Amino acid sequence: MELQEYLQEYRKQLEKGYIQEAYKGLMQYIMDLRVYFKNKYPEYFVSGIYQGYMDMTYFSFSPESLKRRKLKIAIVFIYETFRFEVWLAGSNKKVQNQYWELFKESNWNKYHIPPTINGVDSILEFILVDDPDFSDLDTLTKQIEIGTLKFINDVQDFLFKVDNL
């Protein structure tokens, strides 16, 4: 398909109005989720929201212990799979490669390690909520919060053990 054909279909879908309402609702939820984390965990660094190209939308939520290592935690909504994930990411490709190698060589298999970092933004990934229920936002927020905190704890524990070998 050519760009013109894609845009014609996109326009038809936009004329229905559902995409705009769904997108607006999703962005509002993610903004509210970010504020929830920022208010509840003031000791963590919380970034602005990256809206993406309808591929992913995320914000980072990182404790000082990871930030010092130039690592960040990203709470990510993936459009294609329609789910929330949490990622460990580096502040740049050099840091990402260094920690990806560390996790890969350790054979630590608690979370998914991408097979390569080429074209990938994560070092580790975990599915927080598959097919989220947006009719109960409080429960959804709790699921994301609990999974994210466990992920952060596990990563911190691993790094602490590696540092103390």
C-alpha positions, 0 to 999 in steps of 0.5 A: 500500500502507498502512503496515499492509500494509508492516509485515505483509510486513516481519514475514514477512520478519523471521520468516525470519531472513535480513534480520537476519543480512544486516544484522548482517553488513553493519553489522559489515563497515562497522564493521570498514571504519571501524576499518581506515581509522581505524587506517591513516590516523590523520591523517584525521578518521573519524566515527562510523557513520550507519546510516540507514533502510535507505537508506544507511549511511556514515561520513566519512573526511576529510583536514585539507585538506578539513576546513578547507574544511568539506568531508568525504568519505563512504564510503556503502553504498546499499541500493537499488542495493546498492553502495559509493560515495564522496561529497564533502559539505559540513558544512552546506547553505551549504558544500554549495551553494558547492562544488557551484556551484564544481564545476558551473561549472568543467565538471569532469566527472571525477566525477558532479555531481548535477543539483541539491542539493535533497534530495541530500547530495553535491556529487560522487559516485563508485561505488567497488564495484557489487554488492560481493562480501562473500565476500572482504572483504580485496579489497573493503576494498582496492577501497574504499580505493584508490577513496576515496584516488584520489577524495580526491586528485582533489578536492584537486588540483582545489581546489588548482588553483582556489585558484591560478588 
